[in-house]
Amino acid sequence: MLMLAWAENETWSNNATGFFKQFFRALTSGTEAPPALRFQIIDRALADVRPALHELAVKALRELVADQHGARIVGAEYRGGAEPLQEWKPVVWQEIFDYWSGGIARLVILIVSGNPCKNQAKSAIADSIRRMMSYGRVDMLDQAVRAVVAADGQLWPEAVAAIRLALQYDSAPMDDETKLKLQDWLALLQPTSIPDQLSLYVTHSSFELAENEQGEHVDHAVERAKDLARDLSSNIPALLPYLDVLFEGEQRQAYVFGKALVEASREFDLLIEKSLQVLSEKTNPNDLFFRGVLAGTYELNQARWHEVLQGIGADQAFDRYYNYLLTSGRPNRQELERSIELIVEGRQSPRAVEPLAYGRVLNHLQPHEVADFALRLSSLSSPAAWHALEVLYMYAHGNSEVLSAIREAIKSIVLRMSLADEEQKSQIIWHSWESAVRYVLSEEITPEFSIALTELIFVGTELGTDFSATSHYVKPILRELFRKFGRETWAVFASRLHNLDLVLKYEFTVLLGSESLFKKDLPPVVSELPDELMERWCIEHPEFAPAFLAMFTDVISNANGVLSISPRARFLLDRFGDNPAVLSHLGSNLATFSWQGSPVTYYERELAVLTTIETHPIEQVRQWVGNRMQSLRESIAYNRMRDSEREWGIY
């Protein structure tokens, strides 16, 4: 199995690597091999010259020391015709403790020897701390922690995070000596050099929320980052050589640290200069620290903040950061206009304005100012209109007065959009679209906007709207359009549906059909239209419309518990019952229910309703009803037999 894992070409969890790791659990391992034999496999892998085998050994050791037992749906006992497998199980707890000790010892050896996998080994030990402490393996961990610190230094963020979590959540049943041991480890793992302090308190800061005596939630990680900033603020030149690390990878508290550093030192010019230099030199930097520096600058000197942002907007090297950096303060109209100019000049995409939509960045501006910005942005292209609406709607979110002030701007922007898949749109941006449109429709008293929006929906469906977006966002809006201005909006569909090819007809059946099989209280979207309107459409387009409408027609209606043939289905049967396609589509809408227990009652109810039209004057309808009734009688007889068998215990 080790060599199969080494030659792994699959990524799912129960691949060869997954099974190899499972074999090293203390419980539910799925193997007869005792710990001593398993350690022989790990030792053989670690003695090999191939680094990939070392990595597999560390993964197995992680599974061993962070053992969560795992879970299995079936046991490992039977394997075809072979003898039943007797999975190894410990007789006494000491066997498991010895097994864990052997795993920790091997991980420590990897770290002390400087093996290339030492970071993974340190992570594995850190992950085991809380579990080992819960079983009282204090001395074993104490030896391991001190050996690692002696060999590899004090910087060990994962261990610090695990110890803090143990103190916060697991310390209640611990005795005082054990709690003191955890505190000792924390003291041992406190770095003294600036790079290590930045790594522990800023870059890899642990997540530690706690409730104080006043019942308020305090983020201790944020407070530690601020404390470090205040400690280092007295000697900024000594900090500058190490700032590069704050622009790489994940930076959990870089924003907080940068802001606090500026506020404590007031050396914003020096920090801005250094940050701009690092941003321009790195390939894919993280700009959170610089955003914090600018946020602190804004608090101290707004004029200087605007000056810096104007310089950044003019320098092509910083185009991709511009809108993110605007969120560090309160941008004015000129700075927002520069954001649009960057799109016009082709230096950034419309998606780049997304940061302006969240965090109440534009709340200091008047509604007409934000509306003007959004309208100007939306005029560039359909993708730009989507992001303009996102910015505008989120600016007004939850404020009815602001929504009322920007309503006309929302209408204009919505009608500039294309619903087709020109670019991948997030669920959030679709949600903003639906919410904004729903608000506008709630205030509409004339049909002009609704007709134009229906045209956009029709064209978007022709060009290809995302299936998920159609189901979750477009259909509810179309339902509202049909409900409010059905006669006017249906005209957009009525004269064009019959010209569609088969693929597009399917797309429109999705659009006009039910929103979900599980939303029985929401019938097909097209059912919102008046019956007489749909009847007239069928009469005017008999070659297409009746069969199309039949796909969305419930044959049986339920009015206050009374079942009968629905009015729309009766019209189709009476007027177009000789059309095989109509009968086929109506038939597909029968028996589309779910049930518990016996379905006999449901079949009997349908049979009773169908008997009312079994003497229909159209021969094809009589034959269709007769075939369905015969099928129902057979289903009733079959299910009654199964019900009897269930009562007898056979089924």
N, C-alpha and C positions, 0 to 999 in steps of 0.2 A: 504493500500500500504506500510506503514511503516513496518508492521509485515512481509509482503512478502519480502521486502528488507532485513529484519533481517534474514530471512531464505533463503537467496539467494543461488542458486546453479548454476547460469549461469554467464558468464564472458563478454558477448558482451554488447555494450553500451546501447541498448534499452531493458535491462532487468528491473527487478523490481526496482533496485537501481537507474537506469537511469531515469525511469519515476518518481520515488519519488523525485529526485533532480529537475527534470524539473518543478514540481508543484510549486516550490518556486521562479521561475523567476518573475520579475516584468512584463514582456511582454512575449507573446507566452508561457504562463505557461500551458495551456491546462486544466485549472480548473476554476470553478465558484467561488471558495472560496476566500473571501477578505483577505488582509494581517492579520487582527486580528485573523481570524480563522486558518490561516496557522501557526501563531506563537503559537497557542495553541498546535498544534501537536509537534512543536519543543520543547516547554517547557515540554510537557509530556515525550518526549524522554529523555531530559536532567535530568528530575526528577527520571527516572528509574535507578535501580541499575545495569543494564546490560551495560557493557562498549561498546558493539557493537552498542547499540542504541545511545550512545553518539557520536560515530564515524559517524553514519548516520546523526545525527543532524548537526554535523560540516560540512559534505559534502553538506547538504542542504543549510546551511548558506553561504558556499563558493559560491554555485550557485547563491545565492541571492545577495551577495555584489559584486561579480565579474561578475555580470550579463552582458552577451554579447547578450542577447535577443534570441540567437539560431535561428534555421530556421526549417520550416516544409514544406513538399511537399504538404500535404493536411491539411485542417483545422480540428479543434476538435469539430465542431458544431454537426455533425450527427453521431449517434450511433445506427444503426439498426432502430427499430421502436420507440425508446424513443424520448422524447421531445428534440428539438435542444438545445445543450449546449451553454449558453451565457458566454463565457470566460470573466473573470474579466479584466477590463481595467481601468487605472486611468483616472480621469476626468481632474485633474490639476497635474502639476509636483510635487507639494508639497506632494502629496500622495506617489509618488515614493521616494522622499527624506526621508519622515518619515519611509517608509518601509526599506530603506537602513540603516537608523539610528538605527532602532530596531535590525537589523541583526548585525551591528557592536557592539552595546551595549552587546548583548548576547555573542559574541565572546570575548569581553574584560572581561566579568564576568568569562568565562571559564579560561582565562589566569590568572587573578588575584587570582582566587580560587585554582590554582594549579591543575586543572583537568588533568588527564593523556592525554587528547587530546589537551593540550595547544599548543603544537608545530604545530599541524594541524591548530589550530585556528589562531596562529601567521602567518602562511603561507597564510591563507585565507585573512587576513587583508592586508598583504603585496601585494597580487595579486590584491587587489581592489584599491590600492593607485593611480595608473595612471588614472583609470576610474573615481574615485571619484574627483580627482583634475580637470579633464576635465569638470566636472559639478559644480565646485566651492564649493565642500563640504569640505572646508579647516578647518573650526572650528571643525566640527565633527571629522575629522581625527586627528587634533591637540590634542584633548582631548584623543582620543584612543591611539595615539603614546605615549603620556606622561604617561598615566595610565599603559601601558604595560611596559615601561622602569622602572617606579617606582616599579612595582611588580616583574619583571622578569629580570631586568638588561639591560645593554646597547647592549649586543650581539644579533643582529637581522639581519643576512646577507641578507635575502630575502627583507626586508624593505629597506636596504641600496641600494641594486641593483635596486629596483623599483624607489626609489627617484632619483638615478643617471640617470636612463633612462628617467624619467620625465623631468629632467633638460636638458638632451641632445636632446630629440626629441619633447617634448611637451611644452617647455617653451616660444616659440615665441609669442603665444597669451596671455600669463600670464602677469599680472601687476607686478610691482616691489615688492609689498608687498607679493604676493603669492610666487614669487621666493625666497624672503628672508625667508619665512616660510619653504620652502624646504631645504634651507641651514641651518636653525636652527635645523631641524630634523637630518640632516647629522651630525652636531656637537654634538647633543645629543646622537647619536648612535655610537660615536667613543669610542671603548673600551680602557681601560688603563692597564688591566692585560695582561701578556704574553700569557696565553692560549687563551684568547678572541681575542687578536691581531692576533695570528696564525690562528685562525678559520676564522676571517673576511678577512684577507689580503692574506692568503695562501690556506687554505683548501676550503673555500666557496667563494673565490674571485669572484666578479662580472665580467661580460664580458663588457668591455668598450673601444671600438676602436673609435678614433676621429682623425680628420685631423687638423694639426697645421697650423700656418701662412705660412709656406713654402710649404704647400700642401702635406706634408708627413703624413702617418698614424701612430699614436702613440697608443700603447696599455697601457692605464693608469693602468690597473690591474697589468701588469708586472712591471711598474715603482713603484707602491706602494709596491709590494713584495720586490723589490730591496731596496727601502728606509727603509723598516722594517728590512731587513737583515743588512743594514749598522748601523741602530740604535741599534740593539741587538749584533752586532759583538764585542763591547767593553767588554762584560761580558758573554762569552760563558758558563762558569759553571752555571750561573743563568738560562740559556736557556735549558741546558741538561735535567732537570727533566721533561720538557714538550714536548720533541721531539717525544715521543711515538705517540702523536696524528697525527703527520705528516706521519705516516706509516699505517693509517687506512682509508679505503674507498676512495672516490674521493678526489684527491689532485690537484686542478687546477693550482696552481703556485708553487708547491713544488720543482720542478726541478730548476726553476729560483731562488727561495729563497735559496736553498742549494748551488747553484753555487756562488751567490752573497755573501752569508755568508762566504764561504771559502776565496773568493778573498778579502773580507774586513778584516777578522780576521786573516787569514793565519794560523788558528788553525786546519789544516786538519787532523792531527793525532788524536786529541781528538774527532772530529766529526766522523771520520771513525770508531774508536773504539766503540763509542756509537751506531752508525748505525748498525754495524755488530752484536752487542749484541741484538738490537731490532729485526733485521731480523731473528735471530736464535730463538728468543723466541715467536714470533707471528705466528699464524696459517696461515693466508693468508694476509701478509702485502703488502702494496703498496710501491714499491722501488724507486719511482720518486725522493724523497728527496735525497736518497743515490746516485742516478745517478748524481744529481746536485752537490753533495759534491765531487764526483769523477771527474766530469767535471772541477770543480774549482781546484782540486788537479792537474789535468793534465796540466792546464795552469800555475801553480806555480812550479811544480816539477814532470817532466815526469818519472824520475827514480823511484820515490816513487809510482806513479800510476801503473807502470808495476809490481812493487814488491807486491802491494796490490792485483792486478788481479791474479798474480801467486798464492798467498795464497788462494784467493777465489776459483780458479780452482782446488786446491788440497783438499778443504774442502767440503765433501758431503752435508753438511747442506745448501750450497749456490748453488747447481747445477742448480736449475731452474732459477736463476738470472744471471748466468754467461754471456750468450750472450747479454742480455739486458745491463749489466754493461760494456761490451766491447764497446758499442756505446757511452760511455761517453768520449772516447779519440780516439787514433789511435792505434788499436791493431797490433802487429807484427805477423810474420808467426808462431812463437812458440805458441802464444796465440790462433791463429786460429786452429792450430794443436790440441791444448788441447780441443777445442770444438768438434773436430772429435773423440778424445779419449773418451770423456764423452758418446758419442753415442755408440761407440764400447763396452764400459764397461756396457752399459745398464742403465746409470744414467740419460739420457735424450733422448727424441725421436728426429728423424731428423727434425721435425717441429720446434725444438728449435732454429735453425739457422736463422729463418725468420727475426729477428731484424737486421741481417747483410745485408739484401737486400735493406734496405731503409735508406734515410738520408745521402747517400754518405759516409757511414762509412768506406768503403775500398778504397776511392779515392786516398789515399796516396800511395797505393801499385801499383806495375807495373802489366800490363795485364797478364804476364806469371805467376806471383805470385798468383793472384786471380784465374786464370785458373787451376793452380796446386791444389789449395785448393778445387775448385769445382770438379775436376776430382777425387781427393782422396775421397771426400764426396760421390760422385755419385757411387763409386765402392762398397759402403756398401749394398745398397738395392735399389729397385725401388722407394720407398717413399723418400729415401735420394737423389736420382737422381733428383726428381721433385724439391726439395728445393735447390739443388745445381744449377740447371738451373735458378731458380728464383734469387738467389744471383748473379750468373754470368751475366745474361742478364740485371738485373737492374744496375749492376756496369757499364755496357757499354751503358746503355740507352741514346740515343741522341748523341752518339759519334761514328761516322762512322769509324774512325781510330781504336778505341779500338775494335769495333765489328769485324773489319777485322782481328785484331790480335788474337781474341779468337774464330774465326769461327770454326776451327777444333775441339776445345774443346767442343763447343756447339754441333757439330755433334755427337761426341762420347757420350756425356751425353744423348742426345735425344734418341739414340739407346739403352741406358740402361734402359729406362723407360718402364713401363707397363701402358697402357691407361685404364686398368680396374679399377673398384672402390675398390682398396685395402684400401684406406682411403679417407675421404671426402676432396675434393680439392676445394679451393676457386675460385671465378671467376677471381681474380687477378692472381693466379698462372696459370690458364688455358690461360689467356691472354698473360702472359709471354711466355708460351709454343708456342702459335700460332705465336706471333710476332717473336720469335727466329727462328722457323722453316721456316716461310715465308722469313726471311732474308737469311737463308741458301739456300733455293730453288732458290732465285733470282740470286744466284751466281753459281748454279750448272750447269755443262755442260755435266756431265756423269750420267748415271741412277743408279749407285750402291746405293747411299744413298737413293734415292727415292724408290727403290724396297724394301730396308730394312725397311724404314718408313711405306710403304704400308703394309708390313707384320705385323708390330706392330699395325697398325690400324685394320687390319682384326682380329688378335688375341684378341685385346682389345674389339672389338665388340662382338666376341664370348663369352668372359668372362663376359661382361657386363660393358659398358661405360655409365656414367651418361647421361641421355637423353638430358638435357640442354647443356652439354658440346659437345655432338655429333652435335647438331643443330647449335651451335654458333661458335665452334672452330674447330672441327674435319672435318666437311663437307667442309668448305672453303679450308682447307689444301688438302683434297682429291681431290677437284675440280682442284686445282693447280697441283697436281701430275698427274692427268689424262690429263690435258691440256698440260703439258710439256713433260711427258714421258708416254703417254697413253698406247702404245703397251707393254711396259715393265711392267708397274705397274698393268695393267688389268690381266696379267697372274696370279697374286697372287689370284685374285677372280675367274677367269674363270673355273678352274678345281675343285673348292671346294664349290661353292654355292649350287650345287644340292645335296650335302650330309647333308645339315643343316635340323634341325627339324623345325616345323612350327613357334615356338616362335622365333628362331634365324633368320628365313627367314623374319619375320616381322622387327626385329632389322636391318637387312641389307637393307630392303626397306626404312627404315627411313634414313639410312646412304647414300644411293645412290639416294634418291629422291630429291625433291625441298627443298631448305633451308627454305622457308617461302611461305605461300599462298599470302603474300603481296609483294613478290619480283618477279613480273612478268618478270622482265628483266633477272632473273637468272633461267634458266630451270633446270631440274633435273641434278644432278651431273654426272650421267652416260651419259648424252647427250654430254659431252665433248669428248667422245671417238669417233674415226672415224667410219663412217657407215660400211665400208667394214670389219672392225675388228669385230663389233657386228654381222654382217650378218654371218661371218664365224663361230662365236661362236654359233649362233642359229642353223646352219646347223650341227655342230659337236655334239650338245646336244639338239636334237629336242624334247625330252621328257620333258624338263624343261626350257631351255633358252628362247624360243619364248614368252611363257606366262609371264616369269619373266621380260623380256625386255618390253613387252607391258604395264606393270604397269607404266613405266616411259616415255612412248612415247606419244607425242602430235600428235593427229590425223590430225589437221589442222595447217598448217604453214602460216606465214604472211611475205612475202618477198616484202618489199617496198609498202605495202598496197594491194598486190595481194594475195588473199587467195587461198590455194590449199591443197590437201592431202600431208602431209609431206613425204619425201623420205623414212624415216624409217617405218612409218605406211604403206606405199604402199608395201614395201618389206614384212612386216609381213602379210598383207592381201593377197598378191599374192602367197606367199610361204606357209603360215600356216593359211590361212583363214578358213580351215575346223576344226580348233582347237577351241572348245567353250571357253576355258579359255582365249585364245588370244583375241577373239572378246569381251568377257566380260570386260577384263581389258582395251581394247581400248575404249569401250563404256563408262567406268567410267571416262575417260579423256575428254569427250565431255561436253559442256555447263558448264565448270568450270570457269565461269567469273562472275564478279559483274557488276552492272549497276545502272544508275539513269534514272528515267523516264520510258519509255516503253522498254521492252526487245524484241519487235517484230523485230526490225532491226537486232539484233544479231541472232535471230532464222532464219531469212530469209537468212542471209549470210551463216550460216551453211548448210541450206537446199540447197542453190545453189552449194556449194562445193560437197555435198554428191550426187547430181544428176550426177556428173562426174563418179561415180563408181556404179550407180544403175544397170548397165548391166554387172557387174563383172562376169567373167567366173565361179567362184566357187559359187555353189548354196547357201551355208551357208552364204557367204558374202552378196549375193543379198538379202537374207531374213533378215539379220542383218541390212543392209542399209534401206530396206523397212520399217522395224519396227521403226527404228529411224526417218525416214522421216515422217511416219504417226504420230508419237508422236510430231514432230516439227509442222506439219500442225495443229494439235489439239491445241497446245500451242499458235500458232499464232492467231488462231480464238478466243480462250479464252481471250487472252490479248488484242486483238483488241476490243472485247466487253467491257473489263474493261476500255480501253482508252476512248471509247465512253461514258461510264457511268461517267468517271471523267470529261469529257467535259460538260456533262449535270448536273454535280453537285451531282450525285447519289453516286459516290465513290470517 
